[in-house]
Amino acid sequence: MRKEKPTAYPYVPNSVPTVKNQMLKEVGAKSVEEFFEDIPEKLRLKKNMNLPKPLLSECSLRRYIEGILSKNKTCQEYLNFLGAGCWQHYVPAVCDEVNQRGEFLTAYAGEPYDDHGRFQALFEYASMMGELLNMDVVNVPTYDWLQAAATSICMASRITGRREVLVSRTISSDKLSKIRDYCKPKIGIKLLDFDSETGQLDLNSLKVKISSKTAAVYFENPSYLGFIEAHGDEISEIVHDHGAICIVGVDPISLGILAPPIEYGADIVCGDIQPLGMHMQFGGGHAGFIATRDEEKYVMEYPSRLFGIAPTSVEGEYGFGDVAYKRTSFALREEGKEFVGTATALWGITAGVYLALMGPQGMREIGEVIMQRSHYAILQMSKIKGVKSPVFQSTHFKEFVVNFDGTGKTVAEINKALLRHKIFGGKDLTKEFPELGSSALYCVTEVHTKEDIDRLVIALEEVVE
C-alpha cells in the first residue's frame, strides 16, 4: 500500500516535516505529542484540524481567505444600531492618516531622543482630555474602559486603605466581571440597586450599604443602559460623608453637552476613548483613560505613565516625558502596586488628533446631534404597537432600552428578522437584565440620519406584526 507523504503547508510556519523534526531534536523531544505532554489530555484536540488541502500559490490562498471573509456582514453593508461599549462613530480621515505614520505606528519604546515626538503627542492628548474633563491629570491610555475602571477602584482602595467598593447594578456584565477578576482577592465588590422606573441609582440602597469599610462608589454617567444619572451631586455627597472616593465612568463624547463629572463631585473619572476617532474594528480599538485632580495622593497611585512638560537647558525650549516615573512598575518592577506593560498609546495619539480637529465647538455640536437623533429614534419607536421606548423614564444620551414584551416576540427573533432588512438590531439584554423582560439596548449616533432611523422603524413595524 502506498504511504501518504506528510503534508506541508507553504504558508503555515514550520509545517515542513524536516523543519519540525529539527525543532523537536533541538528541544530533546521525540514527537509532537511528547513536546506537549504537560498539557492535560482533556484539553488536547483528538482529531486533525479541519484544514483544506495545501494551497500551493499565493493567489489560491488569497481567493480562499477572501471567500471566508465574504461571509462577514459589516456596518458598511448593514445599518447598525448596536452599541453597548463599542460604538459606531464617524472617524475623520486625518485620524487614520496620522496614526498610520511610521513615526507613531512603530514608536513602541525607545530613548527620549527618538520618542520625543510621541511624548509630545501624548502630552497634547492628555492636555485636551484634561480640558474636556476639567481635570488636571490624565494618564497614557490603558487597554480599555474595563481596565481603567478596575484600576481606578484599586487606586481608591490604596488611598483609603479600605477593601470594599459599591458599584451600580446598571453596569455591563462584561465590565463587572473584569472588575471582579482584577480586584480579587483584595477588594470586595457589592452592587447597588437601581430604580425600576427611572434606572437611576437607588439612593436608599446607597445609604444602607455604604459604611466605614467603603473605599469607593463607582457609577457611570451616561449609564451602560443609556440614561443620564441625575443625582450625581447627592451620590458624591453621601460618598464623601463616609470618607470614601467617588469614581465616575463617562463616555467622553458626551462631554460637549453634559457637565464633566468633577462638577458633581467625582474624585476619579475613567472611561474609553474609542468614540474619539477609532473604528470599531471587530470589537475594538479600545483605550481607557483615568483622570484626577493634581494632588499627590492621587498622582502617586497611578500605575500607568503620565507625561508632562518642562523647560530644557536651552532657553525657550521645552521637553516632554514621564512624571513621577519611580512610582510605576517600570521602575519598581516586582514591587509595583499594579503591573503595567503595553499601553494603547497609539490610540491616545489618535484621540488627540480627533479632539484637536473637533475643538470645543465641534464637541458641543456632535453631542447635540447625537442627543437629537437618539431622542427622535426613541419617539418614533414608541409609536410601534407593543413596543415600549424607552424603558426608563429618564433623559438619555446615545443609547436607550426598548422593551418588546407587548409584541409577543423575543429580542432574538426580532434581531434575526431585522437581518433580512440588512439591519443590526439592539443588543439583547435578556440574560444581563432578565428583570427588564424582552428588552434590547439600541444605539444612535451622528452617523445615523433621519432616513436611517425611519428605515429601522418601518422594518420593526413589519417584524413585530
Order of alpha helices (4+ residues) and beta strands (2+ residues): alpha-alpha-alpha-beta-alpha-alpha-alpha-beta-alpha-beta-alpha-beta-alpha-beta-alpha-beta-beta-beta-alpha-beta-beta-alpha-alpha-beta-alpha-beta-beta-beta-alpha
